[in-house]
């Protein structure tokens, strides 16, 4: 097997592994999806306690049934402009794992759309943007009837150091 054929075969296998159910949501006009198995629950926007000396995208912490969990604003994490909180703004509570660190955290999104079953045939690899653009957190691009959805690897949204700092700051 040639190297090109082997690489194509590996890409097709990894895309087949991405098939499954995704919770889709909006940030501005863009549609994203995260694996449903990573989602613990979806809650309405609530009061967030700010933590001093944290990055701007770390909104703070909330009390979720007696457990303090960190909340990040995905718009700010992706370098987008902050948005006004609306009645559709919500927090998706997710389980994030990196190395030996497991963190339950909330991500603020503009609006939750739906849960979609995405087949392997509908998923393409993330386009390469060169070495200067960080895209390791993009698992692939799902082509649905209505739009292209960016499939996120929620475990790669933050670096190991950022995760460690977040875990320490929230106890």
C-alpha positions, 0 to 999 in steps of 0.5 A: 500500500502506498503512503498516500493510500495508507494515509487516506485509509487512516483518515477514513477510519478516523472519520468513521470513528467520529460518526454518532450523536452530537449536541449542536449549538450556535456561536454567532452564525456558526454551528458547532457540535460536541459529542453527546457522551461528553454532555452532562446537561444543559442549564439556563444562564445563571449568575456566575461568580467571577474569579480574580486573575483568570483569563477573560474567557473564564467567566467564573464559577457556578454552584451546580447542586452543591458542586462548584464548577468553572464556566468558560465563554466559548465565544471569548475562547475562540477569539470572537466578540462577546455577545449580549446574554439573551433568553437563548443563551445557556450553559452546556455542562460537559466532562473534559479530560486531559492527561490525568485531569478530569473537570466538569465545566460549563461552556456558555453558548449563544443557543443550543440547536438539537441533537443530530445523528451524524453519519461517517459519510457526512464528515470531512476532515478539518481543513488545514489552515497552515501552521499558524492557526491552531485547529487541533480542537476541530475533529471534523466538519459535518455536512448536513442539509442546512449547513456545515457544522464544526465538530469540536473535541471538547477535550482539546479546547483548553491546554493541559496547563489551562485545565490544571489551572482551572481545576486548582482555581475551582478547588 
